[in-house]
Amino acid sequence: MLTASLGTIAAPIGGTGVVEGDLMQWHRVQITFDGPSTSETAEVNPFLRYRLDVTFTNADKNYVVPGFYAADGDAGETSARAGNKWRVNFTPDRDGEWRFKASFRMGDNIAIDPDPDAGAPTAFDGASGSFRVSKTDKKAPDFRAKGLLQYVGEHYLRHAGSGEYYLKGGADSPENFLAYDEIDDTYDADAGSGSYSHIGGFIHQYKPHLRDWRVGDPVWQNGKGKGIIGALNYLAGKGMNSVYFLTYNLDGGDGRDTWMWTDVNERKRFDCSKLDQWEIIFDHMDRLGIMLHVVTQETENDRKLGGSAGLNPIRRLYYRELAARFSHHLAVIWNLGEENNTPDADRKEIAAFIRALDPYDHPITVHTHNDKALQFYEGILGNNNFEATSIQGNMANYNREAVILRQRTAEAGRKWVIFGDEQSRASHGVVPDANDPAHDIPRKYALWGNLMGGGAGVEWYFGHQFPHMDINCEDWRCRENMWDQTRYALEFFHNHLPFAEMAPDNSLVSTENAYCLAKAGRVYAIYLLEGGSTDLKVTPGAYSIQWYNPRAGGELLRGSVRQISGPGAKSIGEPPSQSDKDWAVLVRRITP
């Protein structure tokens, strides 16, 4: 036996773990070890005083993956708070044989100590084994068919398996998406307080989406979860691929209904059953092809976790549990906070800590204050641990901000992915179809403005003044027209443009109310905000002209001019119909 300030520490016995999963490339592999019998409330805190890391090896590939305490190993079903199960989740990025070896150590605050030799080995330390992985059998939009969504040094994320570039379209609301009444220990901790005190409670049931749940979809505890799973089914069915959600909104946040810990006053112990149920939801998102936009704090509490804005011990423990539990998912963005107030030096340190924990190097971002995007990021441009924007602001600025931030990040030596994640005014955002069925402003200025500026897409924020708003939205159908219009835009880009090879250049068009994205001499995309026509500056050659309706989607159409020849500024002619409405135009080089 070894001794430490924690008392006696049992000598390690090695052994192996129980391997479960499909054992396919890009599918989760779960390994569970028998270890110390303990509980969420044990005197020796299992979340802080033990540390599990597992090394996975395949030929020249090595990943060190953090693990976690899993109570009885089935807490999502049993609501257990005690047990002897310790677990790691891993996503293999290649087929063939993988070997694993566990490091399990005990010591004071060892969970947040980066030293691999800290503390003392115990229990199943050294446990090892192997498993063989085959190719995936899934098809898109399932992310297991596409592979890990990665930052690749460009202005767009790309799937490692399929090589497909990613454009985002999804929901920024409700931000308290996980405040769902059938998740264990989820309730409104302070319903009458905060900026939404006039609304009251915000706990979701998603009853309108019960009809969207399908036989064979996941549930827990004898049928719980159908509302939230059905909501995700609906969103994916509209072609959306991202959901923005908070994992911590206590300590002054808007909702006070979403947290990972065992109690609203606890910050060192985690709720195993709640987090297992989150995992069921997130796993379904992978299958649907929906990215996890994990917003880890908000403006009201980003200086309160652990008593400061910096990388204090409580914040370290929080991010470790997030990474250990959820980093294996195929499409994740870590967001350091909504309307974030953290100083740049602390942002860099926190991002570096997450990057060291996350074996998959998921992109990291931080959400801006309103209309501050061009100033907000100045202190972190070029930093190796940031890859994307999370812009809140006036929709009319989305195109300009995308163009400028693409240029600035490239000049800083690290190209960022430019996302627009919240639309002002805060009271409105994108209002329900019942109040604005056409959605002209969000479609023209935010959606097409971002994409035509070389941005990588948007999530839609619901404001706070209209039904189904940012905190209490129960039915995503309330913005069905907006989802459809978003899908039309993404289809145009994916089906007709080599957008990752293109760059914004509005100087190529003669009309002020127009955007242009171009790969000069090969393909040009034009967006006419108010319809009409424009001249386009082209290089020598012949080019075809086709029109696309951003309000209705569909096939490419013919306008009054079918072909132009360069060089010089040439008129593209008039649209097929409704010349006073917005149109997208595809101009392609005709190859002999």
Secondary structure, 3 states (H helix, E strand, C coil): CEEECCEEECCCCCCCCEEEECCECCCCEEEEEEEEEEECCCCCCCCCCEEEEEEEEECCEEEEEECEECCCCCHHHHCCCEEEEEEEEECCCCCEEEEEEEEEEECCCHHHCCCCCCCEECCCCCCEEEEEEECCCCCCCCHHHHCCEECCCCCCCEECCCCCECCEEEECCCCCCCCECCCCCCCCCCCCCCCCCCCCCCCECCHHHHHHCCCCCCCECCCECHHHHHHHHHHHHCCCCEEEEECCCCCCCCCCCCCCECCCCCCCCECHHHHHHHHHHHHHHHHHCCEEEEECCECCCCCCHHHCCCCCHHHHHHHHHHHHHHCCCCCEEEECCECCCCCHHHHHHHHHHHHHHCCCCCCEECECCCCCHHHHCCCCCCCCCCCECEEEEEHHHHHHHHHHHHHHHHHCCCCCECCEEEEECCCCCCCCCCCCCCCHHHHHHHHHHHHHCCCCEEEECCCCCCCCCCCCCCCHHHHHHHHHHHHHHHHHHHHHCCHHHCEECHHHECCCCEEEEEECCCEEEEEECCCCCCEEEEEEEEEEEEEECCCCCCCCECCCCCEEEEEEEEECCCCCCCCCCCEEEEEEECCC
